[in-house]
Amino acid sequence: MDIILASQSPRRKELLTRMGLSFRVVVSDIDEHMERSLPPDKLVESISAEKARAVQPLTAPDSLIVAADTVVVLDGTVLGKPTDEADARRMLSLLSGREHQVYTGFTILQGDHIHSQSEETFVTFRPLTEEEIAAYVSSGEPMDKAGAYGIQGLGSMLVQGIRGDYFNVMGLPVCAFGQALEAFGLFPLLRRP
């Protein structure tokens, strides 16, 4: 089966590879900042569906397209990717010593069959000093990540606790995604050697 990942995210590539899936990347070119009035779960589902639909004309009719989108939410406010270092410092200061939610929505699209869903994970940051925030921002890691941190990298040292799917915070809820693939005739766990 021709599986298409509609994302440049190295983390999503890594997670699909870990699942034993063979795929190729076709990047979508959409505005990821649409419909901000939607609740976070519906927002990420909507954006992931738009990414999948944008890629579909560039692929074979029977290709299975996978797209995802992740946001961080604090007190009902969506924190996307920082626009610059000052914005990253602002986000990290807001998250310091607080619990927030991470929502990832994913879409699987094949022909006319489309499935979108989202997952919520709760993450708590330890209190951070200004010096720690500045050092983390200067590493460059926060700049392409929702909420200005990556849990799988240096950002792991900011996280005091987590409730829910760790991989959801990385950018794809692997358990839910693996189960959703079954409706498309893919059973990644059973295909493994």
N, C-alpha and C positions, 0 to 999 in steps of 0.2 A: 504494500500500500504506500502511496506517495503522501508522506506527512510533511506539512509545511508549518514552520514556526514563523508567525508574523511578528517577530520581535528581534531586536539586536541585543537584548539583555544577555550578558554572559552567564548570569545566574540561571535564567530559564533554560538556556542551552545546556548548562551543567545538569540541571534537574531532569530534563528529558533524556539526556545521555545516561544518567544514573538509573532511569527507569528501563533502560535497555531499548529505547526507541531510536530508530534510524530516521533522520529527518533532514530537510534542507531549510534554509532561511530565505524568506522573501519579505522584505521590510515594507510595512504599511506607512503611508504618509498622510496622517490625519491630524486634525487639531485635537489634542488630548485634553483641552480645557473647556469642552463644551458642557452644557447642561449642569453647571455647578449647583443649580437649585435642587437637583435630585438628592435623595438620601445617599450616603456613601456606598452602601451595598449596590443600589441601582446605578449609581454613577459608574462604578468600575465595571459592572456588567455591560452597561451601555457602551462605554469606551472600548471594551474588549470586542464586543460585537461589531462595532464600526471598523476596528482594525482588521478583523477577519473578513468582513465584506469588502473592504478596500483592496485586499490581496486576492480575493476570489477570481476576478477577471484576468489575473496574471498567471493563473494555474490551470491545470487540466480539470475537466468537469468532475472527475471522481476523486480529486485530491482532498485529503482531510486537513483542514486548516485549524491551527491552534493559535489563539491570541489571548493576551492577558493584560491587566492593568492593576497597579497597586497604589493605594493612597494611605497616608497616616492621618488619623483624626484625633484631635484633642479638643475636648469640650465642645464637640459639634462642629469644629472648624476643620476643613480639609487642608492638610499640608501636603502639597505635591513636591516636585523636585525644586530645590532652591534655584533662584535666578542668578545669584552671585554669592560670594563668600559672606557678605554682610547678612544676606537672607538666611544662609546656612547657620550662622551664629545665632541669629534671632530664633530660628526653629529649635535648635538644640537647647537654648536657654529656656524656651517655653516647656520643653519636654523634661528638663532636669528635675529629678526627684518626683516625677509624676507618672501615673499610668495613662496610657493612650491605647487606641485601637488601630490595628492594621487591617485593611480590607484589600483582598485581591479578588478580582473578578476574572473569570476565564470563559472563553467561548470556544466551542468545537463546532466547526461548520463543514459539511460535506454535501454538495449539491443543494437541495432544498431543506435538508435536515440540519437544524441549528439547536444548540444547547448552550445556554449561558447560566452561570451561577456564581455565587460569591461565598467567601469564607471570612470570618472575623476572628482575629487573635488579639489578646490583650498583652501589652508589653509595659513593664515598669522600668524606668530609668533610675539609677542611683543619682543622688545629688552631684552635680558637676561644678567644678570651679571654672571661672573665666579662662584661666590658663589652660585647663584641660580642653575646653571647647575650642579655644584658639589653636591648640596643637592638633586636635582632630581635624578641624577645618583645613589647616595648612597641609595635612596629608593628602588632600584632594579627594579622599574617598566619599565624602558626603555629596559631592556636586551632581551626580547623576542618579540620586536615590530619593525616593519619596521620604519626606520627613527628615532629610539630610543625614541619614545614617544607613549603614549596611550591617545587619546582625551577623553576617558570615565573615566579616573582616575585623578591622580594628574596632568597629562599632560594638562588637560583642563585649568589650570592656565597659561599655556604658549601661548595659542591660543587667538589671538586678533580678528580674523575674519575667516569666512568660506563662500565659495560660492559653492553650490552643496549639494549633499547628505551626511548628517552627518554620517549616518550609513555606507556609503562607507569607511569613514576614520576608523571606528571601525573594518571593515573587510568584510562587505557584503552589497552591495547596495540593500537594502530591497525592494524598489519600483520596480526597474528593475527586480530583482530576482523574486518577486511575479508575475509580468506579464509574465516572461519567463516560470514559472511553468504551466501556462494555456495551453501551447502547449503539456504538458505531462498529461493533464486531471486533474490537481490540481488547485483548486481555493480557496486558504487559507482564503481570506476575506469572502467568501460566506459560508465557513464551520464553522465559529465562531458562538457560541451561541448568 
